[in-house]
Amino acid sequence: MKQRVLSLLSSSIEREIVLEKPRDRSFGHFATPIAFAMAKELKKNPMIIAQELVEMFSKEEMFANVEAVKGYLNFKLSEDFLDEYATWALEHPDDFGKGESSSNILLEFVSANPTGPLHIGHARGAVYGDTLLRLGRHVGHNITAEYYVNDAGNQIALLGTSLILEGKANILNEKVEYPENYYRGEYLTKLAQIAADTYGNDVFNDEEKIKEVALWAKDEVIKMIISDLDAINVNFDTFVSEAGLYDDWDRVMDKLSASGGTEIIDGKTWLKSSLKGDEKDRVIVREDGRPTYLAGDIIYHNQKFERDYDTCINIWGADHHGYMARVKASLEFLGHDSSKLDIQLTQMVSLLKDGQPFKMSKRAGTVVGMNDVVEEIGSDALRFMFASKKSDTALEFDLVDLQKTDSSNPIFYINYAHARIHTILNKSEMKMGTIMASNVKGLGEDADNLLFEAMLLNEVVEDAFNSRQVQKLTDYLKSLASTYHKFYYDHKVIGTQNEAKMLKLFLVVALSIKTGLSLLGITAKESM
């Protein structure tokens, strides 16, 4: 809707126009300060320019009213235009809210170490990333969702050791001494039993099998992670193995060295990241020749950029904040434009249950498992809550609040609006053809405002994606549901002479809620 207004205005005066929404709806649906931008070029008072533009645009059927207020232009859309757009939306529900963007984007998120089940911190990144993915695709971007598997380094060896010790303790009934940082949890006990069934009990005392078992365990954990993600409607297009990248290490090192990006001091190879804005240089190869964790990131990001995406979005936990400057520095040394790397951080989550800290999961070991939260409140509530606050701010919520069936529970409140509309439609004797043939005109200011709000979905989705703030969509849906519920209480529908018009209005509201929830990975309820 906004795009159609922009297109008309821009083509009429052959200039780019910025549209704003007035805080006070009485001023109109949209406003623009374009007269101020034109004043310098035309050497005229912006108030005079604004008045001239009023005369030009007042002739357009799209607008019911155009007025100049202190140099600003305010536009109120006509009922005919609103009805036309409403009809189009209901006839093309799959296209509603979509845009025409066309960037190629690589979106990497979750990328949890394949050493155990996902915890709630991973869940927040998963929901945030998947919601961004859905929003971006809806407005037209071509986005690849990618999971980077950290399967090189000590953590995989430690997983193998932990599995062997778990098998000795719980299958062979041997007394074992666990290292301080070993992996633990019910998942490891189950893995040990599967390993025994696969390889035989002797595998737990076979030194030559440790590496093979570690890699096998890693693959089994990845299967668990994929299953956990599938339970909250998160899926990936591609998986990239860190271990598989090191074949390219020599070539990447040569590129870094040739650009003056490395130096060797005391037997260590350093990335001279301080030259590119990092607070200090970073070790990428140890004295014994083993690459550091950063080395894998450098190879991976070089590979990302060689795949020629317009933008690469990384979603990292807040503990990776320090890696941003060093990774971008490596990209600059490798000849890439680091501004194309967009890194978004997610803060941790604190969970309560009836005011008390939610207990750790036996299944996951020392952390609160994502699966346990899903079992408590379901995937829909988890997704909505994790999408409802800016990702780089701390999030605390009580699971009990998300099980309430009143307006204090936002996902219930929004779903109730959608279900209420379907209940009214089922009670009405109106045929769908009659409803669609009606026009949403002459229902008053409250109806016009509700219809306008319901048709703002595209603007909200584009803004949420471009700003990387997915909570703008949850805020919009809460506001739309609140506006609808108030309208419902204030206006009778069934049996009135405007019943068909009201139902058509409600259908647009339901479409916006259904589409918006779908973009959050949630299926709207038609009955409650």
VEXVEX-576269 format. One line per field, with one value per residue (C-alpha): residue number from 1; x, z, y; residue in one letter. Coordinates in nm, 4 decimals. Layout:
! VEXVEX-576269
pos <- [NUM;...]
px <- [X;...]
pz <- [Z;...]
py <- [Y;...]
code <- [a;...]
***
This chain:
! VEXVEX-576269
pos <- [1;2;3;4;5;6;7;8;9;10;11;12;13;14;15;16;17;18;19;20;21;22;23;24;25;26;27;28;29;30;31;32;33;34;35;36;37;38;39;40;41;42;43;44;45;46;47;48;49;50;51;52;53;54;55;56;57;58;59;60;61;62;63;64;65;66;67;68;69;70;71;72;73;74;75;76;77;78;79;80;81;82;83;84;85;86;87;88;89;90;91;92;93;94;95;96;97;98;99;100;101;102;103;104;105;106;107;108;109;110;111;112;113;114;115;116;117;118;119;120;121;122;123;124;125;126;127;128;129;130;131;132;133;134;135;136;137;138;139;140;141;142;143;144;145;146;147;148;149;150;151;152;153;154;155;156;157;158;159;160;161;162;163;164;165;166;167;168;169;170;171;172;173;174;175;176;177;178;179;180;181;182;183;184;185;186;187;188;189;190;191;192;193;194;195;196;197;198;199;200;201;202;203;204;205;206;207;208;209;210;211;212;213;214;215;216;217;218;219;220;221;222;223;224;225;226;227;228;229;230;231;232;233;234;235;236;237;238;239;240;241;242;243;244;245;246;247;248;249;250;251;252;253;254;255;256;257;258;259;260;261;262;263;264;265;266;267;268;269;270;271;272;273;274;275;276;277;278;279;280;281;282;283;284;285;286;287;288;289;290;291;292;293;294;295;296;297;298;299;300;301;302;303;304;305;306;307;308;309;310;311;312;313;314;315;316;317;318;319;320;321;322;323;324;325;326;327;328;329;330;331;332;333;334;335;336;337;338;339;340;341;342;343;344;345;346;347;348;349;350;351;352;353;354;355;356;357;358;359;360;361;362;363;364;365;366;367;368;369;370;371;372;373;374;375;376;377;378;379;380;381;382;383;384;385;386;387;388;389;390;391;392;393;394;395;396;397;398;399;400;401;402;403;404;405;406;407;408;409;410;411;412;413;414;415;416;417;418;419;420;421;422;423;424;425;426;427;428;429;430;431;432;433;434;435;436;437;438;439;440;441;442;443;444;445;446;447;448;449;450;451;452;453;454;455;456;457;458;459;460;461;462;463;464;465;466;467;468;469;470;471;472;473;474;475;476;477;478;479;480;481;482;483;484;485;486;487;488;489;490;491;492;493;494;495;496;497;498;499;500;501;502;503;504;505;506;507;508;509;510;511;512;513;514;515;516;517;518;519;520;521;522;523;524;525;526;527;528]
px <- [0.0000;0.2721;0.4675;0.1736;0.1468;0.5227;0.5173;0.2416;0.4001;0.7544;0.6496;0.4384;0.7248;1.0147;1.1838;1.2481;0.9968;1.0096;0.6734;0.6098;0.3143;0.1762;0.1541;-0.1913;-0.4083;-0.6333;-0.3589;-0.3978;-0.2495;0.0852;0.2950;0.6063;0.8581;0.9367;0.8673;1.1649;1.3911;1.2723;1.3007;1.6765;1.6665;1.3637;1.4657;1.1121;0.9493;0.8606;0.5130;0.4464;0.5819;0.3668;0.0551;0.1370;0.1779;-0.1571;-0.3226;-0.1418;-0.2149;-0.5700;-0.6821;-0.5652;-0.8423;-0.6150;-0.6548;-0.9626;-0.7775;-0.4375;-0.3369;-0.0284;0.0624;0.3689;0.5444;0.4505;0.2115;-0.0485;-0.2412;-0.5604;-0.6340;-0.9746;-1.2252;-1.2328;-0.8573;-0.8681;-1.1513;-0.9728;-0.6578;-0.8593;-1.0269;-0.6940;-0.5433;-0.8294;-0.8135;-0.4325;-0.3634;-0.0302;0.1001;-0.0278;0.2470;0.5135;0.7757;0.9999;1.3492;1.6001;1.9291;2.1179;2.1827;2.3633;2.2186;2.4189;2.2656;2.2578;2.5884;2.6002;2.8876;2.7767;2.8550;2.5155;2.1478;2.0486;1.9940;1.7692;2.0482;2.0709;1.6910;1.6885;1.9365;1.7423;1.4111;1.5660;1.7494;1.4554;1.2215;1.4651;1.4797;1.1015;1.0704;1.3461;1.2061;0.8586;0.9783;1.1572;1.5167;1.6866;1.8224;2.0231;1.9982;2.3276;2.4543;2.8286;2.9283;3.2223;3.3546;3.7267;3.9305;3.9319;3.5565;3.5061;3.7935;3.6423;3.3038;3.4691;3.6450;3.3235;3.1347;3.4013;3.3972;3.0164;3.0241;3.2794;3.0809;2.7262;2.7673;3.0881;3.0252;3.3849;3.4998;3.6193;3.7649;3.5997;3.7984;3.6825;3.5135;3.3684;3.0246;2.7446;2.3719;2.1149;2.1812;2.5365;2.4145;2.1808;2.4598;2.6836;2.4169;2.3726;2.7517;2.7580;2.4802;2.6660;3.0253;2.9974;3.0946;3.4637;3.4686;3.4964;3.8396;3.9657;4.2112;4.2243;3.8483;3.8333;3.8647;3.6134;3.3679;3.4088;3.3189;3.0276;2.9029;2.9300;2.7078;2.4560;2.4438;2.3873;2.0877;1.9587;2.0093;1.8278;1.5400;1.5257;1.5198;1.2533;1.0332;1.0244;0.9919;1.3540;1.5268;1.8473;1.9361;2.3061;2.5495;2.9200;3.1764;3.4638;3.6838;3.6259;3.7513;4.1123;4.2073;4.1891;4.4029;4.7293;4.5642;4.3951;4.7182;4.8993;4.6346;4.6663;5.0444;5.0542;4.8391;5.0610;4.7996;5.0215;5.3514;5.5386;5.6516;5.7931;5.6916;5.3265;5.1502;4.9572;4.6776;4.7677;4.4076;4.5061;4.5812;4.2122;4.0555;4.0838;4.2155;4.5146;4.6632;4.5400;4.7140;4.5898;4.8578;5.0155;5.3848;5.3181;5.1524;4.7929;4.5477;4.3404;3.9617;3.9923;4.1674;3.8547;3.6445;3.8830;3.8654;3.4881;3.4278;3.6629;3.4612;3.1364;3.2515;3.3866;3.0331;2.9443;2.6465;2.5324;2.5197;2.6307;2.4370;2.5828;2.3799;2.6142;2.5780;2.6800;2.9938;3.1264;3.1253;3.5051;3.5250;3.3524;3.6520;3.9019;3.6856;3.6153;3.9878;4.0677;3.8130;3.9755;4.3195;4.1679;4.0427;3.6740;3.4371;3.3791;3.0786;2.8884;2.9220;2.6298;2.6779;2.3790;2.4226;2.1769;2.1815;2.1142;1.7745;1.6660;1.3737;1.1394;0.8564;0.6018;0.8616;1.1374;1.4389;1.3586;1.5629;1.8411;1.7735;1.9006;1.8885;2.1143;2.3469;2.4448;2.2117;1.8383;1.7510;1.5421;1.3352;1.2297;1.0957;0.9079;0.7487;0.6369;0.4861;0.4920;0.6743;0.4385;0.4790;0.8547;0.8905;0.6697;0.8435;1.1947;1.0947;0.9221;1.2237;1.5271;1.7767;2.0735;1.8927;1.8558;1.5311;1.3615;1.0184;0.8042;0.6794;0.3573;0.2678;0.2762;0.0246;-0.2391;-0.5579;-0.6123;-0.4890;-0.1681;-0.0464;0.0242;0.0220;-0.3145;-0.4523;-0.3492;-0.4736;-0.7997;-0.8573;-0.8040;-1.0248;-1.2958;-1.3188;-1.3662;-1.6300;-1.8246;-1.7927;-1.9297;-2.2241;-2.3097;-2.5454;-2.3727;-2.2197;-1.8543;-1.9471;-2.1756;-1.9080;-1.6438;-1.8807;-1.9422;-1.7239;-1.5631;-1.6974;-1.9165;-1.8399;-1.6918;-1.3520;-1.2966;-1.3410;-1.1167;-0.8431;-0.8731;-0.8604;-0.5602;-0.3732;-0.4514;-0.3056;0.0269;0.1818;0.4219;0.5588;0.6064;0.7746;1.0153;1.1046;1.1527;1.3847;1.5832;1.6382;1.6991;1.4424;1.1920;1.0114;0.8515;0.6294;0.5214;0.4504;0.2413;0.0377;-0.0290;-0.1450;-0.3648;-0.5258;-0.5923;-0.7489;-0.9650;-1.0860;-1.1867;-1.3682;-1.5502;-1.6750;-1.7869;-1.9707;-2.2406;-2.1926;-2.4364;-2.7814;-2.6871;-2.7273;-2.3462;-2.2840;-2.1200;-1.8971;-1.7927;-1.7124;-1.5002;-1.3113;-1.2633;-1.1353;-0.8576;-0.7668;-0.7606;-0.5413;-0.2922;-0.2785;-0.2477;0.0280;0.2119;0.2048;0.3201;0.6230;0.6945;0.6772;0.3377;0.0105;-0.2868;-0.5699;-0.9205;-1.0863;-0.9995]
pz <- [0.0000;0.0990;-0.2126;-0.4357;-0.2708;-0.3039;-0.6669;-0.7510;-0.5655;-0.6926;-1.0555;-1.0356;-0.9276;-1.0478;-0.7090;-0.4360;-0.1579;0.2071;0.3572;0.7296;0.9433;1.1486;1.5182;1.5213;1.2712;1.2392;1.0258;0.7713;0.6826;0.5487;0.5532;0.3706;0.4245;0.0499;0.0294;0.2560;0.0328;-0.2741;-0.1137;-0.1617;-0.5244;-0.6151;-0.3859;-0.2548;0.0857;0.1659;0.2756;-0.0688;-0.2351;-0.0084;-0.1055;-0.4755;-0.4274;-0.2492;-0.5619;-0.7768;-0.5646;-0.4628;-0.8094;-0.7488;-0.6777;-0.4361;-0.1826;0.0047;0.1325;0.0856;0.3022;0.3836;0.7485;0.8223;0.5091;0.5491;0.3148;0.4799;0.2824;0.3741;0.1541;-0.0072;0.0923;-0.2694;-0.2659;0.0709;-0.0511;-0.3787;-0.1927;0.0553;-0.2280;-0.3983;-0.0738;-0.0126;-0.3729;-0.3578;-0.0010;-0.0898;-0.2246;0.0589;0.2324;-0.0168;-0.1630;-0.4648;-0.3118;-0.4909;-0.3007;-0.2696;0.0990;0.2985;0.6476;0.8948;1.2336;1.5244;1.4292;1.7769;1.8469;1.7595;2.1072;2.2756;2.2604;2.1989;2.5010;2.5300;2.4176;2.0923;2.0683;2.0759;1.7891;1.6007;1.6296;1.5491;1.2460;1.1094;1.1536;0.9676;0.6963;0.6603;0.6605;0.4036;0.1689;0.1999;0.0773;-0.2155;-0.1145;-0.2228;0.1072;0.1807;0.5395;0.6470;0.9513;1.0191;1.1880;1.4253;1.3841;1.4034;1.7167;2.0732;2.1312;1.9013;2.0631;2.4032;2.2829;2.1873;2.5241;2.7104;2.5182;2.5895;2.9615;2.9660;2.8086;3.0560;3.3513;3.2497;3.0148;3.1318;3.4938;3.5353;3.7737;3.5747;3.6449;3.4418;3.3163;3.4473;3.1266;2.9961;2.8329;3.0369;3.0313;2.9489;2.5788;2.6289;2.8116;2.5217;2.2713;2.4570;2.4329;2.0602;2.0188;2.2006;1.9761;1.6682;1.7467;2.0343;2.3993;2.3217;2.1516;2.4923;2.5461;2.1899;2.1700;1.7914;1.7675;1.9710;1.6738;1.4676;1.7573;1.8131;1.4516;1.4679;1.7881;1.6231;1.3372;1.5838;1.7776;1.4544;1.3893;1.7374;1.6723;1.3367;1.5081;1.7863;1.5318;1.3249;1.6360;1.6311;1.2508;1.1830;0.8824;0.6871;0.3194;0.3608;0.6211;0.6039;0.7881;0.9508;0.9220;0.5465;0.5048;0.6082;0.2680;0.1620;0.4473;0.2548;-0.0208;0.2284;0.4237;0.1040;0.0306;0.3837;0.3699;0.0234;0.1479;0.4509;0.6851;0.8848;1.0637;1.2569;1.6117;1.8540;1.6249;1.6124;1.3076;1.3891;1.2005;1.1987;1.2721;1.4671;1.1306;1.0397;1.3570;1.5981;1.9447;1.8996;1.6689;1.6931;1.6810;1.3964;1.4052;1.7267;1.7736;1.7062;1.3738;1.4879;1.3670;1.6254;1.6296;1.4421;1.1531;1.0783;1.0822;0.8382;0.5884;0.6226;0.5712;0.2757;0.1238;0.1983;0.0160;-0.2772;-0.3253;-0.4248;-0.2055;-0.1815;0.1966;0.4516;0.7790;1.0831;1.3984;1.6898;2.0640;2.2565;2.3773;2.0199;2.0275;2.0316;1.7115;1.4980;1.4446;1.3854;1.1296;0.9430;0.9494;0.7888;0.5155;0.4357;0.4095;0.1797;-0.0537;0.0396;0.1364;0.5068;0.5098;0.3382;0.6578;0.8867;1.2334;1.4685;1.8323;2.0586;2.4358;2.6730;2.8141;3.1763;3.2377;3.5319;3.6188;3.8536;3.9686;4.0326;3.8108;3.5634;3.6429;3.4243;3.1958;3.2855;2.9175;2.8242;3.1228;3.2699;3.0734;3.0249;2.7189;2.4407;2.4267;2.7879;2.7210;2.4117;2.6184;2.8761;2.6520;2.2948;1.9860;1.9110;2.2499;2.2462;1.9002;1.9762;2.3022;2.1570;1.8652;2.0840;2.2126;2.0429;2.0015;2.1565;2.4835;2.7743;2.7864;3.0980;3.0997;3.3089;3.1425;3.3445;3.1844;2.8417;2.9518;3.0535;2.8509;2.8805;2.7318;2.9403;2.7118;2.3752;2.1607;2.3086;2.2591;1.8925;1.8180;1.9931;1.7541;1.4559;1.6023;1.6977;1.3357;1.2143;1.4815;1.3594;0.9977;1.0954;1.2752;0.9829;0.7123;0.4560;0.1556;0.0818;-0.2626;-0.1005;0.1462;-0.1235;-0.3474;-0.0712;-0.0224;0.3002;0.2733;0.4916;0.8115;0.9937;1.1141;1.3460;1.0560;0.8275;1.0908;1.1515;0.7796;0.7284;1.0183;0.8872;0.5477;0.6801;0.6924;0.3996;0.5498;0.8888;0.7414;0.5284;0.8224;1.0547;0.8077;0.7028;1.0625;1.1708;1.4476;1.4197;1.7328;1.5187;1.3710;1.7109;1.8262;1.5151;1.5645;1.9295;1.8290;1.5465;1.7744;2.0365;1.7794;1.6464;1.9900;2.0783;1.7466;1.8018;2.1457;2.0147;1.7010;1.6446;1.3256;1.2822;1.1689;1.0875;0.7458;0.7254;0.8122;0.4772;0.4887;0.8459;0.7622;0.4670;0.6990;0.9477;0.6726;0.5976;0.9670;0.9816;0.6707;0.8206;1.1495;0.9746;0.7431;1.0238;1.2494;0.9596;0.9208;1.2871;1.2183;1.3866;1.2480;1.3354;1.5194;1.3745;1.6928;2.0619]
py <- [0.0000;0.2479;0.1525;0.2420;0.5835;0.6380;0.5347;0.7807;1.0718;1.0107;0.9748;1.2906;1.5181;1.2978;1.2913;1.0379;1.0905;0.9880;0.8945;0.9085;0.8098;1.1009;1.0208;1.1738;0.9834;1.2887;1.4452;1.1665;0.8293;0.9512;1.2673;1.3864;1.6681;1.6791;2.0554;2.1221;1.9118;2.1050;2.4498;2.4927;2.3801;2.5948;2.8826;2.9086;2.8941;2.5279;2.6354;2.7798;2.4637;2.2464;2.4423;2.4035;2.0291;2.0133;2.1516;1.8932;1.5861;1.6737;1.5638;1.2054;0.9537;0.7745;1.0562;1.1704;1.4736;1.6410;1.9350;2.1404;2.1892;2.4043;2.2848;1.9191;1.7426;1.5223;1.2601;1.0793;0.7786;0.7550;0.4888;0.3736;0.3139;0.1342;-0.0878;-0.1616;-0.2632;-0.4715;-0.6597;-0.7232;-0.8529;-1.0969;-1.2192;-1.2614;-1.3779;-1.5410;-1.2098;-0.9934;-0.7982;-0.9017;-0.6696;-0.6472;-0.6569;-0.8768;-0.9035;-1.2318;-1.2844;-1.5531;-1.5850;-1.7917;-1.8600;-2.1068;-2.2784;-2.4361;-2.6730;-3.0296;-3.1565;-3.1586;-3.0546;-2.6944;-2.4714;-2.1659;-1.9320;-2.1255;-2.1144;-1.7361;-1.7175;-1.9839;-1.8002;-1.4642;-1.6016;-1.7966;-1.5000;-1.2746;-1.5397;-1.5473;-1.1685;-1.1241;-1.3840;-1.2353;-0.8971;-1.0596;-1.1289;-1.4505;-1.5815;-1.8964;-2.0221;-2.1771;-2.3652;-2.3609;-2.6874;-2.6359;-2.9895;-2.9166;-2.8662;-2.9888;-2.9985;-3.2970;-3.4856;-3.4043;-3.5316;-3.8609;-3.8849;-3.8014;-4.0689;-4.3317;-4.2490;-4.2550;-4.6013;-4.7305;-4.5968;-4.6887;-4.9850;-5.1536;-5.0463;-4.9365;-4.6665;-4.3659;-4.0240;-3.7518;-3.4508;-3.1137;-2.9942;-3.3176;-3.3220;-3.4714;-3.5243;-3.7898;-3.7435;-3.8716;-4.1813;-4.2568;-4.1944;-4.4375;-4.7087;-4.6449;-4.6605;-4.9952;-5.1272;-4.9986;-5.0886;-5.3379;-5.2869;-5.3325;-4.9929;-4.8237;-4.9778;-4.9504;-4.6592;-4.6826;-4.6210;-4.2995;-4.0640;-4.2604;-4.2700;-3.8945;-3.8201;-4.0638;-3.8972;-3.5565;-3.6727;-3.8162;-3.4884;-3.2955;-3.5208;-3.4316;-3.0604;-3.0776;-3.2592;-2.9995;-2.7175;-2.8879;-2.8963;-2.5148;-2.4877;-2.3926;-2.5474;-2.4855;-2.4930;-2.5710;-2.7019;-2.6155;-2.8277;-2.6400;-2.9497;-2.9546;-2.5981;-2.6541;-2.7926;-2.4280;-2.2953;-2.2622;-2.0593;-1.8275;-1.7842;-1.6930;-1.4258;-1.2845;-1.2786;-1.1219;-0.8337;-0.7736;-0.9092;-1.1492;-1.1588;-1.4264;-1.3466;-1.6036;-1.8855;-1.7749;-1.6368;-1.3203;-1.1483;-0.7781;-0.6863;-0.3740;-0.2136;-0.2542;-0.1194;-0.4141;-0.3347;-0.5662;-0.8301;-1.1910;-1.5285;-1.7472;-2.0218;-2.1475;-2.2293;-2.5966;-2.5197;-2.5756;-2.3112;-2.1241;-2.0970;-1.7673;-1.9413;-2.1444;-1.8292;-1.6624;-1.9492;-1.9712;-1.6007;-1.5885;-1.8722;-1.6878;-1.3781;-1.5765;-1.7087;-1.3508;-1.2654;-0.9043;-0.9324;-1.1922;-1.1827;-1.3577;-1.4115;-1.4679;-1.4925;-1.1817;-1.3630;-1.3331;-0.9532;-0.9411;-1.1456;-0.8851;-0.6567;-0.9368;-1.1189;-0.7959;-0.7161;-1.0519;-0.9846;-0.6512;-0.8140;-1.0777;-0.8066;-0.8153;-0.5348;-0.6001;-0.3660;-0.6482;-0.8532;-0.7717;-0.9211;-0.9319;-1.0334;-1.2120;-1.1841;-1.4693;-1.5610;-1.5982;-1.8304;-1.8346;-2.0684;-1.9152;-1.6649;-1.9177;-1.9956;-2.2721;-2.5828;-2.7119;-3.0024;-3.3489;-3.4263;-3.1342;-3.1517;-2.8148;-2.5856;-2.5310;-2.7361;-2.5910;-2.9079;-2.8680;-2.5195;-2.6365;-2.9145;-2.6564;-2.3879;-2.5184;-2.3992;-2.1078;-1.9400;-1.9946;-1.8444;-1.5464;-1.4647;-1.4931;-1.2694;-1.0113;-0.8230;-0.6675;-0.9491;-0.7698;-0.6963;-0.9370;-1.1325;-1.2675;-1.4233;-1.6526;-1.9697;-1.9538;-1.6197;-1.7839;-2.0454;-1.7906;-1.7558;-1.3818;-1.0561;-1.0678;-1.3484;-1.1795;-1.4939;-1.5955;-1.2430;-1.2311;-1.5817;-1.5009;-1.2099;-1.4413;-1.7151;-1.4646;-1.3476;-1.7047;-1.7627;-1.4584;-1.5739;-1.9155;-1.7549;-1.5284;-1.6492;-1.4308;-1.6083;-1.5362;-1.4009;-1.1445;-1.0433;-1.0020;-0.8048;-0.5504;-0.2454;-0.1313;0.2228;0.4368;0.2453;0.5398;0.6514;0.3527;0.1114;0.3151;0.3186;-0.0559;-0.1280;0.0978;-0.0645;-0.4135;-0.3254;-0.1934;-0.5406;-0.4905;-0.1700;-0.3381;-0.6459;-0.4421;-0.2198;-0.5189;-0.6897;-0.3834;-0.2750;-0.6383;-0.5807;-0.8626;-0.7461;-0.4754;-0.7466;-0.8818;-0.5249;-0.4672;-0.7831;-0.6988;-0.3513;-0.4812;-0.7408;-0.4736;-0.2399;-0.5225;-0.6372;-0.2793;-0.2383;-0.5687;-0.4618;-0.1218;-0.2381;-0.4973;-0.7032;-0.9924;-0.8806;-0.5217;-0.3605;-0.3321;-0.6978;-0.7836;-0.4754;-0.5492;-0.9097;-0.8024;-0.5682;-0.8526;-1.0812;-0.8321;-0.8179;-1.1978;-1.2147;-0.9723;-1.1648;-1.5003;-1.3754;-1.2004;-1.5063;-1.7231;-1.4962;-1.5680;-1.9416;-1.9720;-2.1087;-1.8860;-2.0625;-2.0575;-2.1790;-2.1565]
code <- [m;k;q;r;v;l;s;l;l;s;s;s;i;e;r;e;i;v;l;e;k;p;r;d;r;s;f;g;h;f;a;t;p;i;a;f;a;m;a;k;e;l;k;k;n;p;m;i;i;a;q;e;l;v;e;m;f;s;k;e;e;m;f;a;n;v;e;a;v;k;g;y;l;n;f;k;l;s;e;d;f;l;d;e;y;a;t;w;a;l;e;h;p;d;d;f;g;k;g;e;s;s;s;n;i;l;l;e;f;v;s;a;n;p;t;g;p;l;h;i;g;h;a;r;g;a;v;y;g;d;t;l;l;r;l;g;r;h;v;g;h;n;i;t;a;e;y;y;v;n;d;a;g;n;q;i;a;l;l;g;t;s;l;i;l;e;g;k;a;n;i;l;n;e;k;v;e;y;p;e;n;y;y;r;g;e;y;l;t;k;l;a;q;i;a;a;d;t;y;g;n;d;v;f;n;d;e;e;k;i;k;e;v;a;l;w;a;k;d;e;v;i;k;m;i;i;s;d;l;d;a;i;n;v;n;f;d;t;f;v;s;e;a;g;l;y;d;d;w;d;r;v;m;d;k;l;s;a;s;g;g;t;e;i;i;d;g;k;t;w;l;k;s;s;l;k;g;d;e;k;d;r;v;i;v;r;e;d;g;r;p;t;y;l;a;g;d;i;i;y;h;n;q;k;f;e;r;d;y;d;t;c;i;n;i;w;g;a;d;h;h;g;y;m;a;r;v;k;a;s;l;e;f;l;g;h;d;s;s;k;l;d;i;q;l;t;q;m;v;s;l;l;k;d;g;q;p;f;k;m;s;k;r;a;g;t;v;v;g;m;n;d;v;v;e;e;i;g;s;d;a;l;r;f;m;f;a;s;k;k;s;d;t;a;l;e;f;d;l;v;d;l;q;k;t;d;s;s;n;p;i;f;y;i;n;y;a;h;a;r;i;h;t;i;l;n;k;s;e;m;k;m;g;t;i;m;a;s;n;v;k;g;l;g;e;d;a;d;n;l;l;f;e;a;m;l;l;n;e;v;v;e;d;a;f;n;s;r;q;v;q;k;l;t;d;y;l;k;s;l;a;s;t;y;h;k;f;y;y;d;h;k;v;i;g;t;q;n;e;a;k;m;l;k;l;f;l;v;v;a;l;s;i;k;t;g;l;s;l;l;g;i;t;a;k;e;s;m]
***
